[in-house]
Amino acid sequence: MRVIIFDDENKNAERVKKALANYGAENRIEMDVTIQSAEASVAKSIVFSCVEGNIRIPLSEILYFETVGHRISIHLVKREYHTYEKMKNLTERFSEAGFIRVHQSFLVNMKHIRNLNNYMITLDNGKEIPVPKTRYREVKQEYTRFTEL
C-alpha cells in the first residue's frame, strides 16, 4: 500500500504517520519515505501568480528569471510563464534555494549552469547570459561555493 500526502503546510503529515503507526513495520517504512518524498516535492515547488493563471512550478525546472519590460519571464526547461513580481522580491525569495542574481535582468538557477567563463554563463539548454564585469567575481565565488556543496 502506498500513501502519498501533498500538504502545502505540512499540517496533516504527522497525523497520517500516527494513524499508520499500527500498520505493519515493513510497510510503515515505505509509507514514511513516501510521505517525506511528497513533503519534499511540495517544498521544492512554488505557486506563482502568472499572466497564465496560478501555476505551481517545481524549482528544479526553472532555468532562470528574466526581466522583460515590467514583466518577469520564468524560463523553464520546456516552457515559459510570465508574472508581474519584482526581480528584487524573487532574488530575496530564491537566493537560499540556489538562485543567483547575475545581472540586473537575470536571476539564474545555479543547478542549470553548465559553464561560467569570460563574463558569460552557459545554461544546460545552451542559453548564454552575460555577467557584468562588476559582478563577475562575486558570481564566480558564489557559484564555486555552490558546486562544492
N, C-alpha and C positions, 0 to 999 in steps of 0.2 A: 504494500500500500504506500502510495506517495502522497504527501500533502504539501501543497505549495501555498504560502501565505504572502500576499502582496499588501503591505500595510504601510502607507506613507509615513505614519507617525510611530511605527513600531509599538503601538499600544496593545495589539492582540497577540503578538508572538509569544510572550511569556505565558499568557493564559492557555494558548494552544499547547505549548510544551508541557504544562502541568496536566492538562486534560489527557495528553497522550502518555503520561508517565506510567500508567498501568498497562500499556501495550507492550508486547514482547521487547526485551532488551535489544536484540539484533535489529529490529525494525525501528526502535526509538533512535538509534544512532543514525540510520538513514534519514529519518524524518528531521532530526536536529540539523543535519547537514543541509537538507533541502530547505528548511526554514531559514537557516543562515544564508544560504545562497540567494534566496528570494529577498531577504533583507538587504544584502549587499547589492543586488541588482537594482532595487528601488533607490538605495542611497546613491548609486552611481548614475542616476538619470535625473534630469531636471525638467520641469514643466515650464515652457516658455509661452508667453503671450505673444503670438506671432500674427502677422497680417493674415496668414492662412488659418488661424484659429489657435486654440490652446494645444500645444504639441509637447508630448513627453519625448525627450531626446536623451539617449544614453551618452554620457560624456565621452566614452571611448570612440564614438562615431564622429565627434566634432573634430574637424581638422583645424579650423580657425574661424575667428570672427573678424569681419571687415567692415569698417565704416564706409558707407556709400551715401553721400549727402547727409540727410538726417536719419537715415535708417542703418541698421546693422544687418549685414548678411551673415547668416550662420551657415558656414560651408561644412557639409557632412561628406562622408565617404561617397555616398551615392546621390545626394540631392542637396538642396539649398532652401533655407527658410529666411524670413525677414521679420525683424522686430524693431520697435522704437526705443528699446532700452538704451541707456547711455553706456558708452565704452568704459568710462570710469567705474560704473557700478559692476559691469561684467568683470573687469580686471580685479576689483576687490573680492568679488564672489568666487572667482575661479583660480586665483593665484595659488591657493593652497592645494588645488586639485591638479597641478601640473601644467597650468597655462602660464604663458609669459607674454608680457606686452613688449613686442619687439619694434614697434613703430607706432606713431600717432594713430594710424588707421588699422593696426593689426594686433590681435591677441591670438597667440598660437598654442595649440596643444602640443607640448613637448614630446608626447608619445609618438607623434606622427612626423617628427623631424628626422629626415634621412641624412642630411648633411648641413653643416654650418661652416661656411668658408667664404672669404673675400667679401664680407659685408652682405652676404646673401644666405638665406635659409632655403633649403630644398625640402619639400614635404614628400611623403610617401607617394602621392599622386603625381609628382613631378612639378607641382606649382612652386615657383620661386617667389620669395618675399624679401624685399630689401630690408637691411638693417642699417640704420644711420650710423655713421662713424661715432657720433656722440653716445650711442647706446651699445655699440658692438661689444666692448669689453665686458660690460655688465651682463649682457645677454649670454655671451660665451661662458662666463663664470657660472651663471645660474644653470645653463644647460649642462655644463660639466658636472656640477653638483647633482643634478637630476639623474644623469646617466650613471653615476656612481652608486646610486641607491639600490 
